[in-house]
Amino acid sequence: MSLLQTRDLTIRFGGHVAVNAVTCSFEPGTLTAIVGPNGAGKTTYFNLISGQLKASEGTVMLGGRDLSGMSPSQRTRAGLGRAFQLTNLFPRLSVLENVRLAVQAARDGDHRRGLNLWSVWSDHRELTRRADQILDSIALKDKETELVANLPHGDQRKLEVALLMALDPSVFMFDEPTAGMNVAEAPVILNLIRKLKEDRSKTILLVEHKMDVVRELADRIIVLHNGSLVADGAPAEVIASPIVQEAYLGVSKEAVA
């Protein structure tokens, strides 16, 4: 059964159709790579799913629930976790504080209700414990007191993944997660995504230009061109398609042989 669906999802900017009636379903336990040339509508499609843009037509369904009228924060609470091309962190807070805030946002508890001091302290202690666990899993525990503004770019990208993990979404959405990272930093993010794939209850969407990353991680590829869905299938099948290689991905047959 599909966890996430878009049905005839469309957005127009004046006379320009940026995403054109895209209907697609995404299953639990799969990583789908969304590829295509610059301007194909990949990030716009992400923005429609996560609510940063309001669709002109169509719907977004999560677990059978229509999210179309919800704000981005409401969609996050419903189970959509989104990472952006540019890091979206609190630079003047510490690494631990960033993750603890994300854990707190995703959980009910006495920290929301202002009850007696002991129960509030106990609840905050549990939030900090969970934040510490997440920092351990991404190898940032030793930097928990650092201000985020002082972290190198690679660690900031890792921290953004940690914030998504703290929200515990049913759908993880990564928009070019290795953008701006050097060759030493990128494998760390990719390893984190591999770990997330091990949870077969989760759905992962990945916008990525690097075809070596797509071939390694993706269970499925969909291709957007001029806002329309033009290919959908297993990675080997989609990559081998001459029209995708030449017109949409800009890579030769030899490059994918």
C-alpha positions as CSV (number, residue, x, y, z in Angstrom):
1,M,0.0,0.0,0.0
2,S,1.3,3.5,-0.9
3,L,2.3,5.7,2.0
4,L,2.6,8.9,0.0
5,Q,0.7,9.9,-3.1
6,T,0.5,12.9,-5.4
7,R,-2.5,13.1,-7.7
8,D,-2.5,15.5,-10.7
9,L,-0.2,17.8,-8.7
10,T,0.1,21.0,-10.7
11,I,1.4,24.6,-10.1
12,R,1.3,27.5,-12.5
13,F,3.3,30.7,-12.3
14,G,1.4,33.0,-14.7
15,G,1.4,31.1,-18.0
16,H,4.2,28.8,-17.0
17,V,3.4,25.3,-15.8
18,A,6.2,24.4,-13.4
19,V,4.8,21.0,-12.3
20,N,2.3,19.5,-14.7
21,A,-0.3,17.0,-13.3
22,V,2.2,14.7,-11.6
23,T,0.6,11.5,-10.3
24,C,2.9,9.2,-8.4
25,S,2.8,6.8,-5.4
26,F,5.7,6.1,-3.0
27,E,5.9,2.9,-1.0
28,P,7.3,2.3,2.5
29,G,10.7,0.7,2.5
30,T,11.8,2.3,-0.7
31,L,14.1,5.1,-1.8
32,T,13.0,7.0,-4.9
33,A,15.4,9.3,-6.7
34,I,13.8,12.2,-8.5
35,V,16.1,13.3,-11.4
36,G,16.0,15.5,-14.5
37,P,17.8,18.6,-15.9
38,N,18.0,22.0,-14.2
39,G,14.6,23.6,-14.3
40,A,12.7,20.3,-14.7
41,G,10.6,21.0,-11.6
42,K,12.2,18.6,-9.1
43,T,12.5,21.1,-6.2
44,T,9.2,22.7,-7.1
45,Y,7.6,19.2,-6.8
46,F,9.2,18.8,-3.4
47,N,7.9,22.2,-2.3
48,L,4.4,21.2,-3.3
49,I,4.6,18.0,-1.4
50,S,6.0,19.6,1.8
51,G,3.7,22.7,1.5
52,Q,6.3,25.5,0.8
53,L,4.2,26.1,-2.3
54,K,0.4,25.9,-2.8
55,A,-0.7,23.7,-5.6
56,S,-2.8,25.2,-8.4
57,E,-4.5,21.8,-8.7
58,G,-4.1,18.3,-7.4
59,T,-3.7,16.7,-4.0
60,V,-1.0,15.3,-1.6
61,M,-2.0,12.2,0.4
62,L,-0.1,10.7,3.3
63,G,-1.4,7.4,4.7
64,G,-4.7,8.1,3.1
65,R,-4.9,11.6,4.7
66,D,-5.3,14.7,2.4
67,L,-2.5,17.2,3.3
68,S,-3.4,19.7,0.6
69,G,-4.9,22.3,2.8
70,M,-2.1,22.0,5.5
71,S,0.7,24.4,6.2
72,P,4.4,23.2,6.1
73,S,4.5,22.8,9.9
74,Q,1.2,20.8,9.9
75,R,2.6,18.5,7.2
76,T,5.7,18.0,9.3
77,R,3.6,17.0,12.2
78,A,1.7,14.7,10.0
79,G,4.9,12.8,9.1
80,L,6.8,14.7,6.2
81,G,10.4,15.4,7.0
82,R,12.1,17.8,4.6
83,A,15.8,18.7,4.2
84,F,16.7,21.6,1.9
85,Q,19.5,22.4,-0.5
86,L,20.7,25.0,1.9
87,T,21.0,24.1,5.6
88,N,18.1,25.3,7.7
89,L,19.4,25.4,11.3
90,F,19.6,27.7,14.3
91,P,23.2,29.0,13.9
92,R,23.4,30.7,17.3
93,L,22.4,27.7,19.3
94,S,24.5,24.7,20.1
95,V,24.5,21.4,18.3
96,L,22.7,19.7,21.2
97,E,20.1,22.5,21.5
98,N,19.2,22.2,17.8
99,V,18.5,18.5,18.1
100,R,16.7,18.8,21.4
101,L,14.4,21.4,20.0
102,A,13.6,19.1,17.1
103,V,12.9,16.2,19.5
104,Q,10.7,18.5,21.6
105,A,8.7,19.6,18.6
106,A,7.9,16.1,17.7
107,R,6.8,14.9,21.1
108,D,4.0,15.5,23.5
109,G,4.9,15.8,27.1
110,D,5.0,18.0,30.2
111,H,7.4,20.5,28.4
112,R,4.2,21.5,26.4
113,R,1.9,21.8,29.4
114,G,3.8,23.6,32.2
115,L,3.0,21.1,34.9
116,N,4.9,20.7,38.2
117,L,8.7,21.4,38.2
118,W,9.7,17.8,38.8
119,S,7.7,16.4,35.9
120,V,8.9,19.2,33.6
121,W,12.5,18.5,34.5
122,S,12.0,14.7,34.0
123,D,10.5,15.3,30.6
124,H,13.4,17.6,29.5
125,R,15.9,15.1,30.7
126,E,14.2,12.5,28.4
127,L,14.4,15.0,25.5
128,T,18.1,15.5,26.1
129,R,18.7,11.7,26.3
130,R,17.0,11.2,22.9
131,A,19.0,14.1,21.4
132,D,22.2,12.5,22.7
133,Q,21.3,9.2,21.1
134,I,20.8,10.9,17.8
135,L,24.1,12.8,18.0
136,D,25.9,9.5,18.8
137,S,24.4,7.9,15.7
138,I,25.7,10.7,13.4
139,A,29.1,11.0,15.1
140,L,28.5,14.5,16.4
141,K,28.3,13.9,20.2
142,D,31.8,15.3,20.7
143,K,30.6,18.6,19.2
144,E,27.3,18.9,21.1
145,T,28.4,22.2,22.8
146,E,29.6,23.8,19.6
147,L,27.6,26.7,18.2
148,V,26.2,25.6,14.9
149,A,27.6,28.7,13.2
150,N,31.1,27.4,13.9
151,L,30.6,24.0,12.3
152,P,32.1,23.1,8.9
153,H,29.6,22.7,6.1
154,G,29.8,18.9,6.2
155,D,28.9,18.8,9.9
156,Q,26.0,21.2,9.4
157,R,24.6,18.9,6.7
158,K,24.9,16.0,9.1
159,L,23.1,18.0,11.8
160,E,20.3,18.7,9.4
161,V,19.8,14.9,9.0
162,A,19.9,14.6,12.8
163,L,17.0,17.1,13.0
164,L,15.0,15.0,10.5
165,M,15.7,11.9,12.6
166,A,14.6,13.7,15.7
167,L,11.2,14.5,14.1
168,D,10.8,10.7,13.3
169,P,8.8,11.3,10.1
170,S,7.3,8.5,8.0
171,V,8.7,10.2,4.9
172,F,12.2,11.6,4.5
173,M,12.7,14.2,1.7
174,F,16.3,15.1,0.8
175,D,16.9,17.8,-1.8
176,E,20.5,17.4,-3.1
177,P,21.9,16.4,0.3
178,T,25.5,16.4,-0.8
179,A,25.3,19.9,-2.4
180,G,28.4,22.0,-1.5
181,M,30.2,19.1,0.2
182,N,33.7,18.0,-0.6
183,V,34.7,14.4,-1.5
184,A,35.6,13.7,2.2
185,E,32.3,15.0,3.6
186,A,29.7,13.6,1.1
187,P,30.2,9.9,2.1
188,V,29.1,10.7,5.7
189,I,25.7,12.0,4.5
190,L,25.3,9.1,2.1
191,N,26.0,6.6,4.9
192,L,23.3,8.2,7.1
193,I,20.8,7.8,4.3
194,R,21.8,4.2,3.9
195,K,21.1,3.7,7.6
196,L,17.7,5.3,7.3
197,K,16.9,2.9,4.4
198,E,17.3,0.0,6.9
199,D,14.0,1.0,8.5
200,R,11.5,-0.6,6.1
201,S,8.6,1.4,7.5
202,K,10.0,4.7,6.1
203,T,9.8,6.2,2.7
204,I,12.7,8.2,1.3
205,L,12.6,10.7,-1.6
206,L,15.9,12.0,-2.9
207,V,16.5,14.8,-5.5
208,E,20.1,14.3,-6.7
209,H,22.1,15.2,-9.8
210,K,25.0,12.8,-9.2
211,M,24.1,9.6,-11.1
212,D,26.6,7.5,-9.2
213,V,24.8,8.3,-6.0
214,V,21.4,7.6,-7.6
215,R,22.5,4.3,-9.0
216,E,23.9,3.2,-5.6
217,L,21.0,4.3,-3.3
218,A,17.8,4.3,-5.4
219,D,15.3,1.5,-5.5
220,R,13.4,3.5,-8.1
221,I,13.9,6.5,-10.4
222,I,11.4,9.0,-11.6
223,V,12.3,11.6,-14.2
224,L,10.8,15.0,-14.5
225,H,11.2,17.2,-17.6
226,N,9.4,20.5,-18.1
227,G,7.4,19.7,-15.0
228,S,6.0,16.5,-16.4
229,L,6.7,12.9,-15.3
230,V,8.4,11.3,-18.3
231,A,10.0,8.1,-16.9
232,D,9.4,5.9,-13.8
233,G,11.0,2.5,-13.0
234,A,13.9,0.5,-11.8
235,P,17.2,2.3,-11.9
236,A,18.8,0.1,-14.5
237,E,15.8,0.4,-16.8
238,V,15.4,4.2,-16.5
239,I,19.1,4.9,-16.8
240,A,19.4,2.7,-19.9
241,S,16.7,4.5,-21.7
242,P,18.3,6.6,-24.5
243,I,15.8,9.4,-24.2
244,V,16.6,9.7,-20.5
245,Q,20.3,9.5,-21.0
246,E,20.5,12.1,-23.7
247,A,17.6,14.4,-23.3
248,Y,17.0,14.5,-19.6
249,L,20.1,13.4,-17.7
250,G,22.7,14.8,-20.1
251,V,24.9,11.6,-19.9
252,S,26.1,9.5,-22.7
253,K,25.5,5.7,-23.1
254,E,29.2,5.2,-22.4
255,A,28.9,7.0,-19.0
256,V,26.4,4.5,-17.7
257,A,27.8,1.4,-19.3
